[in-house]
Amino acid sequence: MAGRLQGRTVIVTGGASGIGAALCEGFAAEGANIVIADLNLEPAQALAATIASAGGSALAVRVDVTDRAQVAAGIAEAVARFGRLDAFFSNAGMNSPMKYLDVTESNFDLIMKVNVLGVLIGAQEAAKQFIAQGGGGKIVNTASIAGRTGFSSFAPYSAAKAAVISLTQSGARALAEHGITVNGFAPGVVETPLWTKLDRELDEIGEGQNGFDSMSSSILLGRPAQPADIVPTGVFLAGSDSDYITGQIIPIEGGMILV
């Protein structure tokens, strides 16, 4: 029986770890050709090998999402290998917590560059490829519950993820004429290496009360997410079942933020 993404080519930025890696493995299990685009090539190559050993189809490429030439080159490499592009997941992101009154220009600029400019560049370059193919295609952005409500220790990150939501809406309006849909999902607290790093950094700045355990305590379903909890929504957004949905952000947070 063919998978739900059989034969589709999907790029996932930040695909070598955490949510991105879970998406890559989940998409490959559904028959997709996976392109693991990551700043760190070695773990991306290791994941591609794991997927291939399980019978899947995967390619690893080194991509800095803030560098347009690298994003375009990654897309070109994907198309050279698999013939076309069907979905582009802008998942790469980063956070570096600071107390609100201590946020610096460099902290703000870096978080905005990776999380916002990276999403815009990815959407633009993916859309160019989709249009060159004759239209159609799916762009999916990783937002966050932090884009719906501001967190005191994550002010630039919250602002950046709010911008991702706005870019998703803007892209949906701009690209609809080409048959391209632009959507996103908003995770809450997800048990990943990123959260382990954030917990340590929050402790270092005296903001440990805003960490993983305390934030998880407000989740209605009683537990933080695992990366695998994100995969079914990702498959839905990458496949044909979501063809009539655009400009939307799907929360995946266990009932943590109700808006």
N, C-alpha and C positions, 0 to 999 in steps of 0.2 A: 504494500500500500504506500503510495506516494505521500510525502510529508506536505504540510501546509505551505511550505516555502520552497517546494521542489524546483530547482533550477534557477531560483532568483539569486542575484548577486547583491550582497548587503555589506556595506562598510560600517564598521563600528570604531569610532575614535575612542581613545582611552580603553581599548579593547583587551589589554593584556592582564587586567586585574579587576577585582571587585565586581561591580554591576556589569561592566563592559565584558569581562571574561564570561560571566554567566550568560549574558545575551549571546555571545559568540557560540558558546557550546549549545545553547538552546536552539539557536537558528540552524546550526549545522545538523542537529538531530532532526530538524524538520525539512532537511534536504537542500538548504541554501548553500551557495558558495560564499564563504565568509572571508572578508578582508579585515584582518586585525591591524588597525592603524594605531600606533602608539609611539610616544616619545622614546620609550625604552624598547629597543628592537629585540634583545635577547629573550625576555619573557614572552614577547609576542610570537617569536619563532618557536619557543617551547610549547606554547598553547596551540599553535598551528600544527605542530607535530603530534600533539595529543589528539587533536581533532582528526587528523589524517589516520592515526593508528586505530581510531574507532570507526573508520570507514567514511569519514566526512571529507569535505573539500574546503581547504583553508589556505590563505596566503597572508604572510606577515609583511608589513611595510612600516618603515620609520617615518612618522609624521609629527611635526610640531604644528599644532592647529592654529597657532598665531602667525604662521609663515605661509602666505598664499601660494607661493611656488611649491612648497612641500605638499600642501593639500592637493593642488592640481596634479602634481606628479603621482601622488598616491592613487588618485582616481584614475589617472591614465594607466597606471600599472594594473589596477583592478580590471579595467576594460580590456587591456592587452591580454590578460590571462583568461578572463571569463566571457569576453565579448560584449558586455553591456553592464550597466548599473541599474538596479531596481529600487534600492533604498539606501539612505545615508543617515546613520545615527550619530548625531553630535553629542557624544557622551563624555568626552574628556572634560575634566574640571579640576579645580583645586580650591582649597581654603587655607587660610592662615589666621587663626583667631587673634584678636586684640581687643582690649577694652575700648569702649566707644570713644573715650576722650584721648586714647593713645594712638588711634589709627593714623598712620602716616600716609603721605602721598605715594610712596613707593609700594606700600602694602595695598592701597586702593588700586593703583594703576595695574599691578600684576594680576590681582584677582579679576579686575574688569577685562584685562586683555585676554586672559585664558578663557574665562567663562562666558564672556559676551562677544568680544571681537572674534574669538574662535568659532562661535556658533554662527555668526554672520558670514564669515568667510566660507565655512563648510556649506551653508545653505546656498550661497552664491555659486560656488564651484560645482556642487552637485547639480544645481538647477541648470547650469550651462550644459552639463553632460546630458541630463534628461532631455533638454530642448534639442540638442544635437541628434539625439536618438529618435526624435519625432514627438516628444511630449510624454506625459505620464511620469510616474515616479513618486517616491515617498521620502520626505524629510522628517526626521523625528529628533526632537531635542530633549535632553535631560534637564528638566527644571528641578524644583525642590519645594517642599513646604516652606522653606525659608524665603521663597519668592512670594508667598502669600501673607506672611507675617514676619515682622522684623525681629531678629534675635540680637540682644545687646552685645554679645561677644562676637557676632558674625555680621556686623553691619555692612561691610562691603560685599560679602557673600550674599546676604539677603538682597541687597540692591542689585547685584549681578543676576541673581536668579529671577528677580522681578523683571529685569530687562530681557531675560531669555523668554519669559512668557509673552512680553510685548513683541519681541522679534518673531515669535511663532505666529502671533496674530497678523503682524505686518506681512510676513512671508506668505501666509495663507491667502491674503488679499492680493498680493502682487503676482503670485504664481498660479492662481486658479485658472487663468486663461490658457495655461499650458497643460492643464490636466494634472498638475503637481499638487499633492496634498502636503500640508505642513502641520504637524501635531507634536505633542510632547507628553511626558509623564512627570509627575512630581513625587519622588520618593520622600519618605520621612526618615526615621532612624533605621539605617541598614547596617548590619554587622559586617563591616568590610575593613581592610587595612587602613583606609582613610579615616574611619572613626577611631581606630586605635591610636593613630597619629594625633587626631584632634583632641582626644581625651588627655594625652600626655601634654599637649601644648596648653590646653585649658588649665590643667593643674599648675603648669609653670607660671601662668599669669594670674593665678589666684581666682580662677573662674570655674573651678571643678564642679560647682553646683549646677552648671549648665551642661554637664557632660552626658555621656551615653546612658548611664544608669538612670539619672534623674529625668532626662527627657523621655526615656522609654517608659517610665512609670505612668505617663499620661496617655498611653496608647490603649484605646478601648478594647482591642482584641488581645491585650495582655502580654504582648511580646514584641521585640523589635523584628524588623524584616530580615530575612536572609536574602542574598542576591537572587536565589532561585525564585523568590516571590515576585520579582520584577519581570521574569521571563514571559509568562503568559500574555501580559499586556504588550510586551515588545513584539511577540509573534503576531498578535492581533494587528498592531500598527504597521508591521512590515508586510502583511499579507492582504489579500483581496477583501477580507471581511470588513476592513475599515475604509473601503473606497469612497464611501459617501460621508466621511468625517474629515473636517479640516478646521484648523484654527483652534483646536481644543487641547486642554491640558488635563490628563487623567491622573488623579491623585492615587498613590499606592502607599498608604501610610497607616493602615490599620485603625483608622478613626482617630487620628491624633489631632488634626486640624480640621474643624468642621466649618466650611464656608459655603 
